[in-house]
Amino acid sequence: MLERALTARPRLAPDGAGRLCPDDASLAAPRPVLLLSAAHPPGDTRVVRKEGAALAAAGWRVVHLCPGEARTLIDGVEILPHRHRRLRGLWALARDAAALRPAAIHASEPDAWLAALIAARRCGAHAVLDVHEHYPSRLDARLPAMLRPPVRAAIAAACHVMGRLADAVVVAKDGLDGPFGGTRVVAVRNYAPAPVAPPRAHGPGPLLLGHLGAVTRARGWPCMLDVLARADPATRLLLIGRFTDGSEAEFHARAAVLGLAHRVEVTGWLPQAEALRRLRGCDVALVLFQRGEENHRLALPHKLFDAMAAGLPVIAPDFAEEVAAVVRAAGCGLLVDSGDAAAVAEAVATLADPARRRALGEAGWRAARADYAWESEAARLVALYHSLRIGTGGG
């Protein structure tokens, strides 16, 4: 049923308020590569600052159609905002995408994949699905245990159908390609740009523990506070990012109860350059995904590679297979049970030794340059687009 719906040519909505017009002067030839997002923000790190910027640098005109308020330009990518709601706005999103007459549509969420396939059928574009997470397990936390297997199977089947209809599938990490078997699948991982600045110079003094990115209970803030309570009283915690699960008030209340409020700083959202600058001022990077989510087991987050590029030792979960493999191969940190505050606190105490921090940090920095540089992943993405015969001068 899903395949039949996608291969039919949909009748797009007629012109109306807010509809994108294909003859808009700013959308003239050459036909662009369209980054299509139902939820990702205008300056998303992976979608725009890595993938979009790489394609723009290789000569394609790149447009990001995404939720937002104003047109702008980020790292060579034209930002074109929309105000469509997820799912309910899917047909409108497909309509707007087709109206831009792109040479390729590179979509970054399951609902955006569907919109991309519909739009590609309408305008003759190539469709590329970008897979950031293990979507079959995405609803596990909201479902009773007995419903999880059939829901996982249904989502996997939908992924399989959409993968068959796409021209290519890009995965952000190994382990995500399962539902897309048989499709042209290319891994483009979330590595950081090869570091140019020297690694962090580690010296004696109190530790500043840093966590970069979205803050949630499932990403370990309760454990972080418990660790801070066990650590040397001069140890501080810096959270570079915003709370995304509505738990910020609970976090601050817990910090106050533990007498830690004066030792914690939460920056909120920061521009990428400023966020990375604050990270480089830390002594230890925390990656404390908690057990219980398949996406945590398969995680390969930006924050790991940003920490390595900064020359920071990492404390990371031993159950997260891809993270643990990188940490072991690079020799850049300590692997722990991320749900055990005592174990994490012991790792923090070990890293109070500046010589140990320096050795691990420099090992990670060298690996970030030699083995885990974004530039090699960007080349894989560009090669994929060339293999699809998507011309930089207009498809």
C-alpha atoms as one frame of an Amber mdcrd trajectory, in Angstrom:
protein
   0.000   0.000   0.000   2.766   2.431   0.950   4.738   1.610  -2.212   1.637
   2.079  -4.389   0.931   5.457  -2.800   4.472   6.668  -3.373   4.717   5.586
  -6.998   1.479   7.380  -7.893   1.875  10.946  -9.099   0.276  13.125  -6.409
  -1.757  16.166  -7.425  -0.044  19.053  -5.719  -2.037  21.833  -4.111  -2.734
  24.941  -6.232  -0.978  28.211  -5.574  -2.011  29.827  -2.320  -0.726  31.879
   0.546   2.761  30.828   1.470   3.239  28.498  -1.499   6.751  28.449  -2.957
   6.770  29.621  -6.557   9.103  27.863  -8.981   9.658  31.076 -10.929  10.955
  32.936  -7.854  14.156  34.653  -9.023  16.078  33.362  -6.027  15.204  29.785
  -7.053  16.383  30.069 -10.659  18.654  27.549 -12.406  20.884  25.705 -11.762
  18.641  23.121 -10.188  19.731  22.795  -6.568  20.410  19.967  -4.227  17.556
  20.348  -1.753  18.110  19.421   1.879  14.603  18.659   3.130  13.827  18.802
   6.845  10.535  18.391   8.654  12.118  19.181  12.033  15.861  19.894  11.793
  16.723  23.563  12.420  18.259  25.907   9.830  21.848  25.502  11.039  21.794
  21.819  11.999  25.325  20.518  12.447  25.038  17.377  10.321  22.503  18.486
   7.731  23.854  21.956   6.968  27.284  22.554   8.476  28.644  19.184   7.392
  26.675  17.614   4.535  25.279  20.770   2.987  28.553  22.654   3.292  30.442
  19.732   1.719  28.120  19.641  -1.283  28.249  23.424  -1.658  32.053  23.380
  -1.528  32.039  20.716  -4.258  30.136  23.049  -6.570  26.455  22.276  -6.093
  23.924  24.917  -5.288  22.416  23.748  -1.980  19.131  24.848  -0.407  17.826
  23.770   3.010  14.015  23.791   3.203  13.401  23.620   6.936  11.342  24.979
   9.839  12.320  28.579  10.470  11.481  32.239  10.161  13.820  33.953   7.706
  15.926  33.277   4.654  19.654  33.363   5.242  22.927  31.764   4.149  24.884
  29.342   6.368  28.199  27.860   5.240  27.261  28.270   1.586  23.801  26.730
   2.064  20.715  28.814   1.279  18.173  28.556   4.095  14.555  28.595   2.949
  12.110  28.409   5.876   8.739  26.701   5.986   6.073  26.554   8.699   4.527
  23.185   7.976   3.593  20.950  10.881   5.007  17.461  10.966   2.818  14.760
   9.380  -0.155  17.107   8.950   1.991  19.295   6.715   3.587  16.426   4.796
   1.769  17.042   1.507   2.466  20.764   1.694   6.136  20.012   2.345   6.210
  17.717  -0.695   4.485  20.396  -2.773   7.021  23.043  -1.786   9.948  20.700
  -2.395   8.724  19.842  -5.900   8.121  23.517  -6.673  11.826  24.224  -6.229
  12.625  21.814  -9.103  15.687  20.331  -7.392  18.107  17.952  -9.056  18.188
  15.916  -5.845  16.262  15.876  -2.578  18.271  14.837   0.492  15.792  14.198
   3.314  16.631  13.872   7.001  13.648  12.402   8.906  11.141   9.629   8.099
   8.317  12.083   7.351  10.717  14.151   5.233  11.741  10.918   3.432   8.116
  10.371   2.482   7.716  13.977   1.332  10.949  13.676  -0.660   9.797  10.532
  -2.461   6.483  12.160  -3.352   8.199  15.358  -4.537  10.870  13.461  -6.477
   8.169  11.559  -8.344   6.560  14.874  -9.239   9.641  16.821 -10.376  12.029
  14.110 -11.555  14.616  14.614  -8.815  16.870  11.990  -7.285  15.810  11.040
  -3.740  18.447  10.443  -1.053  17.364   9.367   2.438  19.627  10.398   5.329
  19.275   8.038   8.310  20.395   9.501  11.644  18.837   7.038  14.089  17.576
   3.490  14.491  13.977   4.373  13.694  12.349   0.936  14.201  13.062   1.256
  17.945  12.259   4.968  18.178   8.842   4.452  19.788   9.895   1.755  22.263
   9.805   4.050  25.298   6.197   5.040  24.558   4.854   1.533  24.035   4.077
  -1.415  26.306   6.555  -4.250  25.861   4.082  -6.508  24.042   3.552  -3.935
  21.276   7.199  -3.159  20.630   8.037  -6.116  18.332   5.109  -5.586  15.911
   5.626  -1.814  15.837   9.351  -2.279  15.206   8.544  -4.697  12.379   6.057
  -2.278  10.819   8.492   0.641  10.933  11.288  -1.533   9.539   9.005  -2.588
   6.680   8.177   1.052   5.920  11.896   1.893   5.952  12.540  -1.008   3.575
   9.905   0.202   1.112  11.113   3.806   1.185  14.703   2.629   0.806  13.771
   0.632  -2.308  12.123   3.692  -3.825  15.049   6.015  -3.085  18.112   6.419
  -5.273  20.431   6.092  -2.271  20.448   5.880   1.516  23.045   7.669   3.651
  23.546   6.358   7.203  25.183   8.322  10.005  26.711   5.235  11.618  27.171
   1.526  11.116  24.258  -0.582  12.293  21.554   1.617  10.757  21.528  -0.024
   7.339  19.593  -3.145   8.379  16.089  -2.102   7.251  17.480  -0.793   3.954
  19.144  -3.991   2.738  19.751  -4.140  -0.994  19.576  -0.380  -1.409  22.603
   1.724  -2.327  23.759   2.522   1.220  26.675   4.835   2.019  27.960   5.561
   5.524  28.696   9.251   6.161  29.618   9.449   9.825  29.465  12.409  12.199
  33.210  12.951  12.471  34.563  16.405  13.302  36.710  18.418  10.894  40.376
  17.502  11.249  41.740  19.685  14.060  44.146  22.466  13.156  44.659  24.010
  16.589  46.915  22.059  18.966  45.271  19.833  21.590  44.247  21.157  24.992
  47.214  21.795  27.273  46.384  19.921  30.481  47.831  21.144  33.743  47.181
  20.841  37.478  44.122  22.344  39.101  40.429  21.611  39.667  38.565  19.799
  36.909  35.885  21.220  34.645  33.682  18.415  33.291  31.966  19.246  30.009
  28.922  17.876  28.206  28.151  19.152  24.703  24.744  18.908  23.048  21.152
  18.220  24.039  20.658  17.588  27.754  18.138  14.963  28.912  17.679  12.446
  31.681  18.387   9.673  29.161  21.659  11.390  28.266  22.718  11.160  31.862
  22.229  14.399  33.761  21.103  12.594  36.967  24.337  10.605  36.888  26.353
  13.762  36.208  24.992  15.423  39.340  25.616  12.322  41.434  29.183  12.202
  40.107  29.706  15.872  40.900  28.479  15.258  44.450  31.110  12.515  44.856
  33.945  14.457  43.225  36.458  16.855  44.723  34.541  19.951  45.928  36.436
  22.114  43.436  35.206  20.066  40.447  32.641  21.856  38.259  30.187  20.815
  35.537  29.514  22.724  32.301  26.506  21.746  30.172  26.864  23.284  26.708
  23.410  23.015  25.190  19.756  23.057  26.094  17.353  20.668  27.775  15.152
  18.928  25.215  12.973  16.709  27.420  11.392  19.313  29.697  13.526  18.336
  32.686  15.493  21.558  33.225  13.553  22.641  36.325  14.021  19.179  37.822
  17.748  19.361  37.074  18.195  22.684  38.863  16.059  21.531  41.790  18.172
  18.402  42.166  21.396  20.417  41.932  20.120  22.702  44.699  19.181  19.774
  46.952  22.673  18.341  46.505  24.257  21.721  47.220  25.783  21.839  43.735
  24.075  24.844  42.157  27.197  27.008  42.424  29.286  24.306  40.713  27.062
  23.911  37.645  26.690  26.098  34.555  24.132  25.550  31.791  24.804  27.711
  28.738  21.657  26.990  26.773  21.899  26.921  22.996  25.067  28.507  21.590
  26.289  29.088  18.038  28.514  26.212  17.008  31.790  28.145  17.121  31.053
  29.424  20.627  29.934  25.973  21.808  33.189  24.438  20.600  35.188  27.252
  22.196  33.542  26.532  25.545  34.207  22.807  25.113  37.908  23.465  24.541
  38.025  25.120  27.953  36.977  21.897  29.697  39.292  19.241  31.119  37.175
  16.117  30.572  34.313  15.420  28.138  31.308  13.387  29.288  29.296  11.118
  26.990  26.882   9.406  29.381  24.068   7.866  27.355  21.971   5.604  29.572
  20.997   2.019  28.829  17.545   1.113  27.562  17.452   2.699  24.102  18.675
   1.044  20.924  19.781   4.428  19.626  22.090   4.757  22.621  23.640   1.351
  21.953  24.269   2.402  18.342  25.153   6.029  19.096  28.019   7.771  17.315
  27.538  11.393  18.400  29.155  14.606  17.209  30.214  15.337  20.790  32.622
  12.390  20.864  34.577  13.611  17.858  34.391  17.263  18.911  36.007  16.268
  22.213  38.719  14.283  20.452  39.439  17.198  18.107  39.796  19.463  21.152
  42.257  17.097  22.821  39.964  16.194  25.728  39.870  12.747  27.331  36.411
  11.201  27.166  34.402   9.261  29.744  31.943   7.155  27.761  29.531   4.205
  28.173  30.915   0.723  27.694  27.602  -0.603  26.303  27.491   1.903  23.401
  29.133  -0.317  20.806  30.262   2.269  18.264  31.383   4.818  20.840  33.302
   2.169  22.769  34.980   0.928  19.586  36.245   4.425  18.774  37.451   5.069
  22.330  39.324   1.752  22.390  40.846   2.194  18.936  41.922   5.777  19.579
  42.941   5.233  23.195  41.257   8.524  24.001  39.299   7.871  27.177  37.794
   5.637  29.827  34.820   3.316  29.327  32.439   2.893  32.254  28.969   1.764
  33.237  27.305   5.116  32.550  24.478   4.340  34.970  26.852   3.784  37.892
  27.755   7.137  39.451  30.468   5.535  41.580  32.173   4.102  38.489  31.981
   7.413  36.646  33.273   9.272  39.710  36.210   6.868  39.883  37.017   7.660
  36.244  36.870  11.384  37.036  39.269  10.854  39.949  41.642   8.970  37.640
  41.618  11.894  35.228  42.559  14.349  37.966  46.112  13.412  36.959  47.083
  15.952  34.265  49.605  13.562  32.712  46.847  10.967  32.190  44.523  13.577
  30.707  47.285  14.802  28.423  48.111  11.303  27.156  44.488  10.387  26.426
  43.651  13.809  24.999  46.615  13.835  22.636  45.833  10.285  21.493  42.285
  11.346  20.658  43.520  14.467  18.875  45.905  12.434  16.707  43.139   9.956
  15.872  40.782  12.828  15.005  43.330  14.014  12.448  44.311  10.651  11.006
  41.320   8.322  11.315  38.148  10.211  12.213  38.247  13.408  10.151  35.036
  14.722   8.602  36.870  15.466   5.362  37.005  11.757   4.461  33.271  11.402
   5.125  32.534  14.512   3.046  34.438  12.937   0.162  32.211   9.833   0.409
  29.101  12.001   0.211  30.413  13.973  -2.761  31.388  10.730  -4.518  27.845
   9.428  -4.009  26.368  12.513  -5.668  28.771  12.200  -8.588  27.830   8.524
  -8.956  24.178   9.551  -9.206  25.203  11.860 -12.064  23.851  14.920 -10.335
  25.582  17.727 -12.190  26.735  20.863 -10.413  25.483  22.937 -13.294  21.866
  21.887 -13.245  21.219  18.131 -12.901
